Amino acid sequence: MDLFQILTLPNLLSLSRICLIPAILALACLGYPRLVLLCFVLCLVLDFADGFFARRLNLASEFGAKLDTWADFGMFSTLAVCAWWLWPDVVRREAPFVLAALASYILPIVAGLWKFKRLTSYHTLVGKLSVVLMGSTPLLLFAGGPAWPLKAAIMILIAAELEEIAITVVLRQLRANVPSFWHALQVRQQVEQTKSAE
């Protein structure tokens, strides 16, 4: 893969989210919660933009999907750390939901690493919705808003992550950009038909 295939606009946008992580952690350490929230909003905008441009400019790639997955992983891990540092009372108050979100986020990662030895990057439709909701509803809560949007978002996150585990179980080889469990079943059926035809 040459440098021009790697340095596409969507990949640069994903990379910029990864580069923001140290700055966000530094701002949290220094005690600037509003700037931390602002940086997370910027990360959400960049996340939306990388997917939009990848589709619009026909620049979607397996490398880009993996880079986006790493950026999501870094962003949500950083959000969890910053939440504990800056808003520990809120985290303790919502502990059952926070633990459910963490468990549902970690289990598909473990399943993918166990089966494929790599992070999965399915980018399912429900997963995309949960990324938007889990990126925005904690920010709303930490800015002083109500907790119920985060609780609803966590329910959608759990559904998305259960679907990812099911996709991992069904697929025989790792694939990026599998929109749903139904699509994973179709992929598996095509592979089995190809093998039986050989």
C-alpha positions as CSV (number, residue, x, y, z in Angstrom):
1,M,0.0,0.0,0.0
2,D,1.6,3.3,-1.0
3,L,1.6,6.5,1.0
4,F,-1.1,8.2,-1.1
5,Q,-3.5,5.3,-0.4
6,I,-2.8,5.7,3.3
7,L,-3.0,9.5,3.5
8,T,-6.5,9.9,2.3
9,L,-8.8,12.6,3.8
10,P,-10.9,10.1,5.8
11,N,-7.7,8.5,7.2
12,L,-6.2,11.8,8.1
13,L,-9.4,12.7,9.9
14,S,-9.3,9.5,11.9
15,L,-5.6,10.1,12.6
16,S,-6.4,13.6,13.9
17,R,-8.7,12.0,16.5
18,I,-5.9,9.8,17.7
19,C,-3.6,12.8,17.9
20,L,-6.1,14.7,20.0
21,I,-6.1,12.0,22.7
22,P,-2.9,13.3,24.5
23,A,-4.2,16.9,24.4
24,I,-7.5,15.8,25.9
25,L,-5.8,13.8,28.7
26,A,-3.5,16.8,29.4
27,L,-6.5,19.2,29.6
28,A,-8.2,16.8,32.0
29,C,-5.1,16.5,34.2
30,L,-4.9,20.3,34.3
31,G,-8.6,20.5,35.3
32,Y,-10.2,22.1,32.2
33,P,-13.5,20.2,31.9
34,R,-15.1,22.6,29.4
35,L,-12.1,22.3,27.1
36,V,-12.2,18.5,27.5
37,L,-15.9,18.5,26.5
38,L,-15.2,20.8,23.5
39,C,-12.4,18.4,22.4
40,F,-14.8,15.5,22.5
41,V,-17.3,17.4,20.5
42,L,-14.5,18.0,17.9
43,C,-13.7,14.3,18.0
44,L,-17.4,13.5,17.2
45,V,-17.4,15.9,14.3
46,L,-14.2,14.4,12.9
47,D,-15.7,10.9,13.4
48,F,-18.7,11.9,11.4
49,A,-16.6,13.6,8.7
50,D,-14.3,10.7,8.2
51,G,-17.2,8.3,7.4
52,F,-18.9,10.9,5.3
53,F,-15.9,11.6,3.1
54,A,-15.0,7.9,2.9
55,R,-18.4,7.2,1.4
56,R,-18.8,10.4,-0.6
57,L,-15.3,10.2,-2.2
58,N,-15.3,6.4,-2.5
59,L,-12.2,6.2,-0.3
60,A,-13.4,3.5,2.1
61,S,-10.7,0.9,2.7
62,E,-9.9,-1.9,5.2
63,F,-7.0,0.2,6.5
64,G,-9.3,3.2,7.0
65,A,-11.9,1.0,8.8
66,K,-9.2,-0.3,11.2
67,L,-7.8,3.2,11.8
68,D,-11.3,4.4,12.5
69,T,-11.8,1.5,15.0
70,W,-8.6,2.5,16.8
71,A,-9.6,6.1,16.9
72,D,-13.0,5.1,18.4
73,F,-11.3,2.8,20.9
74,G,-8.9,5.6,21.9
75,M,-11.7,8.2,22.1
76,F,-14.0,6.2,24.3
77,S,-11.2,4.9,26.5
78,T,-10.1,8.5,27.0
79,L,-13.6,9.6,27.7
80,A,-13.8,7.0,30.5
81,V,-10.5,8.2,32.0
82,C,-11.5,11.8,31.8
83,A,-14.9,11.1,33.3
84,W,-13.3,9.4,36.3
85,W,-10.9,12.3,36.8
86,L,-13.2,15.2,36.2
87,W,-16.7,14.0,37.2
88,P,-16.2,11.2,39.8
89,D,-19.5,11.9,41.6
90,V,-21.5,11.5,38.3
91,V,-19.6,8.3,37.5
92,R,-20.3,6.8,41.0
93,R,-24.0,7.8,40.8
94,E,-24.4,6.1,37.4
95,A,-22.0,3.2,38.2
96,P,-24.4,0.3,37.2
97,F,-24.9,1.9,33.7
98,V,-21.2,2.8,33.4
99,L,-20.2,-0.8,34.2
100,A,-22.8,-2.2,31.8
101,A,-21.4,0.1,29.1
102,L,-17.8,-0.9,29.8
103,A,-18.6,-4.6,29.9
104,S,-20.6,-4.5,26.6
105,Y,-17.8,-2.5,25.0
106,I,-15.0,-4.8,26.2
107,L,-16.6,-8.2,25.4
108,P,-16.7,-7.8,21.6
109,I,-13.1,-6.7,21.7
110,V,-12.1,-9.8,23.6
111,A,-14.2,-12.0,21.3
112,G,-12.5,-10.5,18.2
113,L,-9.0,-10.7,19.6
114,W,-9.7,-14.3,20.7
115,K,-11.0,-15.5,17.3
116,F,-9.1,-13.3,14.9
117,K,-6.2,-11.9,16.9
118,R,-7.1,-8.4,15.9
119,L,-9.6,-5.7,16.6
120,T,-12.8,-6.0,14.6
121,S,-14.0,-3.1,12.5
122,Y,-17.5,-4.1,11.5
123,H,-19.1,-0.6,11.6
124,T,-22.6,-2.0,11.8
125,L,-25.6,0.3,11.4
126,V,-26.6,-0.1,15.1
127,G,-22.9,0.3,16.0
128,K,-22.7,3.6,14.2
129,L,-25.8,4.8,16.0
130,S,-24.4,3.8,19.3
131,V,-21.1,5.6,18.6
132,V,-23.0,8.9,18.0
133,L,-25.2,8.4,21.1
134,M,-22.3,7.3,23.3
135,G,-20.2,10.1,22.1
136,S,-22.9,12.8,22.7
137,T,-25.0,11.7,25.7
138,P,-22.1,11.5,28.2
139,L,-21.1,15.0,27.2
140,L,-24.7,16.2,27.8
141,L,-24.6,14.5,31.2
142,F,-21.2,16.0,32.2
143,A,-22.4,19.4,31.0
144,G,-25.1,19.2,33.6
145,G,-27.9,17.6,31.6
146,P,-30.2,14.7,32.5
147,A,-29.0,11.1,32.8
148,W,-31.8,9.4,30.9
149,P,-30.3,10.0,27.4
150,L,-27.1,8.2,28.5
151,K,-29.1,5.3,29.9
152,A,-31.0,4.9,26.7
153,A,-27.8,5.2,24.7
154,I,-26.2,2.4,26.8
155,M,-29.2,0.1,26.0
156,I,-28.5,0.7,22.3
157,L,-24.8,0.2,22.9
158,I,-25.5,-3.2,24.5
159,A,-27.6,-4.2,21.5
160,A,-24.9,-3.1,19.1
161,E,-22.2,-5.0,20.9
162,L,-24.2,-8.2,21.2
163,E,-24.7,-8.0,17.4
164,E,-20.9,-7.6,17.0
165,I,-20.3,-10.7,19.1
166,A,-22.8,-12.6,17.0
167,I,-21.0,-11.4,13.8
168,T,-17.7,-12.6,15.2
169,V,-19.1,-16.0,16.0
170,V,-20.6,-16.3,12.4
171,L,-17.7,-15.1,10.3
172,R,-15.0,-17.5,9.5
173,Q,-12.5,-14.8,8.4
174,L,-12.2,-11.2,9.7
175,R,-13.9,-8.7,7.4
176,A,-14.3,-4.9,7.8
177,N,-17.5,-3.0,7.3
178,V,-20.2,-5.7,7.9
179,P,-23.4,-3.6,8.3
180,S,-25.4,-6.2,10.3
181,F,-25.7,-9.7,11.5
182,W,-27.8,-10.5,8.5
183,H,-25.0,-9.4,6.2
184,A,-22.6,-11.6,8.2
185,L,-24.9,-14.6,7.5
186,Q,-24.9,-13.7,3.8
187,V,-21.0,-13.5,3.8
188,R,-20.8,-16.9,5.5
189,Q,-23.3,-18.4,3.1
190,Q,-21.3,-17.1,0.1
191,V,-18.1,-18.5,1.5
192,E,-19.7,-21.9,2.0
193,Q,-21.2,-22.0,-1.5
194,T,-17.8,-21.1,-3.0
195,K,-16.1,-23.9,-1.1
196,S,-18.7,-26.4,-2.1
197,A,-18.4,-25.4,-5.7
198,E,-14.6,-26.0,-5.7
